[in-house]
């Protein structure tokens, strides 16, 4: 028996309520499955546990808010994390950097995009392959 439609409903619920507390029991009830069967079916269908899916979604929304200039402390509660520390741990685990590093790197990339292109000098390998320098 296929459970993809109830799982899609659960995923849609997560996406609509990512900034609120969402429990596994709520999602399982929405899908008319037991908690353990729901968790297994969700992981098989979407490639991650419901909790990881929720955290990734929260982090994606947090990234957008951070890039819009919203302070990290406000972002944390806005996207559904308990506090800034909770948010920072999950952000670092998901993105490999802290929220402030993310903002700094995004600003640096934006600055670099606006700068004129710098030509790189040709390497010895390029000269050996017959390329000429003008």
N, C-alpha and C positions, 0 to 999 in steps of 0.2 A: 504494500500500500504506500502510495506517495504522500509525503507530508510537506511538499514544497510550498503549497499555497498557505497553509497555516504558518509556516516558517517565514514566508514573505510578509505576512501580517505582523509577525513578531518583530521582524527587522524594521518594518515601517513604523511600528510603535517605538522602537528604540530611537529611530531617526527623528521622530516627532517629539520625543520626550527625553532626549539625551541630557538635557540640563536639569533633570529631576531625578530623584532616587528611583531606580528601576530594579526590581528584584527578579531573580530567576523564577520564583513562584508565579509572579504576574505573567511573565512571558510564557511559561509552561501552560498556565491556565488559558491564556489567549490562544494557544496552539492546540489545546485539548490533548496535551501529552503529560506524562509524568515529568517531574523535574529532571530526573536522570536521563530519560529518553529524549527530552527536549534538548538538553545540553549536548548529548551525543549527536543527534540529528542536525542541530545548528552547526556544530563543528564540522560535520561531514559536508554540509551544504555550502557553508560560507568560508571554510578554511581557518576559522579561529573560534575560540569560545565566545559565548555571548558577552562576557565581561570584557574581554580583550577588544571585541568589536566596538563595544560602548566606549571604552577608553580611547581607542583610535579615533572614533568619531568626535569625541570631546576635544582631543588634541588638534584635529583638523580645524575645528571651529575656533579653538584657542589661537592657532597660528594666524588665522584671518584677523582676529581681534587685535593680536599683538602687532601685526603689520599695519593696522589702522591706527595705532598709537594708544590703545587702551592699556593702562598699567596692569602688570601681572597680577597684582592683588585683586583687582576687579575682575580680571579674566577668569581667575580660578573659580570664583563663586558663580560667575555668569555662565560657565559651561558645565557646572554641576560637580566640581570637586569640593571636598569638605573645606579645605583651606589652601593657602599658597604653598605650604610644604608638601601636601598631598599632590597638588598640581605639578610642582617642580619635579618630584620623584617620577611621576608617570611621564611627564614630558621628556625628561632625560632618558628614561628607559626606552621610549618610543622613537625619539629623534636623535639620541646620542649626544645631546647638548642641552644646556639649561635654556629656559625661555629668554633670558637676557642675551646669551650668546647667539641665539636664533635671530633676535632683533638686530644685534650688532652685525652679524654676517649678512643679513638681508639689506641693511643700510649700506654696507661696504659694496655689495653686488650692485646696488642701485647707483652708487657713486661711480663705480667702474664702468657701468653701461653708458653713463653720460660723458665719460672721458674719451678723448680721441684715441683711436687704435694705435698701438705701438708695434712697429714691425720688429720681429725677432731676427737676430743675426743668423745667417746661414751657418749650418754646422759643417764640420769636416766631411761627414758622410754625404751631405748634399753635393759638396765639391767633388768628391771622389766619384759620384755617380754621373758626372758630366754636366751638372748644372752650372750655369755661368752666372757670375755676379755682375750686375751693371752699375 
